């Protein structure tokens, strides 16, 4: 079984096309879990109605198939709403947010 850390490391190859940062460092990935040959991912977007949602979802599925050869169940969640406090320190610095 894959660890959450392995899954998150793979997901660092998926970038938000608007912010040009990976979805893990942006804090968009809320939950990952591997069970019975399927990887489940809950992710959010920086705001409701973000046009990158379908693109990011497709990239998550493609990434997990490429790295692990497994099916992915990807779900967009809105609770809690995303905020910049979820970002890694390096993403905050790069995007001009205070630390």
C-alpha positions in Angstrom: 0.0 0.0 0.0 1.2 3.5 -0.8 1.9 6.0 1.9 0.2 9.4 1.9 3.7 10.9 1.6 4.4 9.0 -1.6 1.1 10.2 -3.1 1.7 13.8 -2.0 5.2 13.7 -3.5 3.7 12.6 -6.8 1.0 15.2 -6.7 3.7 17.9 -6.4 4.1 17.4 -10.2 0.6 18.8 -10.7 0.6 22.6 -11.1 -2.2 25.1 -10.7 -2.1 26.7 -14.2 -3.0 30.2 -13.0 -0.5 30.4 -10.1 2.2 28.2 -11.6 2.7 26.4 -8.3 2.1 22.8 -7.4 -1.2 21.9 -5.8 0.4 20.4 -2.7 2.4 23.5 -1.8 -0.6 25.7 -2.6 -2.5 23.7 0.1 -5.2 22.6 -2.4 -4.9 18.9 -1.5 -7.0 18.2 1.5 -6.9 14.4 1.7 -5.2 11.4 0.1 -5.8 7.8 0.8 -4.8 4.6 -0.9 -6.9 1.5 -0.5 -7.6 -1.6 -2.6 -5.9 -0.4 -5.8 -7.6 3.0 -5.8 -6.2 6.4 -4.7 -8.7 8.8 -3.3 -8.0 12.5 -3.4 -10.0 15.4 -2.0 -8.9 18.8 -3.3 -10.1 22.3 -3.4 -9.6 25.3 -5.6 -8.5 28.8 -4.6 -12.1 30.1 -5.2 -15.4 28.6 -6.2 -15.9 28.9 -10.0 -12.2 28.7 -10.7 -11.9 27.7 -14.4 -8.9 25.5 -13.7 -11.0 22.9 -11.7 -11.5 20.4 -14.5 -7.9 20.7 -15.7 -6.5 20.1 -12.2 -8.8 17.1 -11.7 -7.7 15.6 -15.0 -4.0 16.2 -14.2 -4.4 14.5 -10.8 -5.9 11.4 -12.4 -3.2 11.4 -15.1 -0.4 11.9 -12.5 -1.5 9.0 -10.3 -1.9 6.6 -13.2 1.6 7.6 -14.5 3.3 7.2 -11.1 1.4 4.3 -9.6 -0.7 2.7 -12.4 -3.8 3.1 -10.2 -7.3 4.4 -10.6 -8.0 7.7 -8.9 -11.2 8.9 -7.4 -10.9 12.7 -7.2 -13.4 14.9 -5.4 -13.6 18.6 -5.2 -14.4 19.8 -1.7 -15.4 23.3 -0.4 -15.2 22.8 3.3 -13.2 24.3 4.7 -12.8 27.0 2.0 -9.2 27.3 0.8 -7.2 30.2 2.2 -3.6 31.3 1.8 -2.8 30.0 5.3 -2.9 26.5 3.8 0.1 27.3 1.5 3.7 26.1 2.3 6.1 28.8 3.4 8.0 28.7 0.1 4.8 29.2 -1.9 3.7 32.1 0.3 7.1 33.8 -0.1 7.1 33.3 -3.9 3.6 34.6 -4.3 4.1 37.6 -2.0 2.1 36.5 1.0 3.3 37.5 4.5 4.8 34.6 6.5 
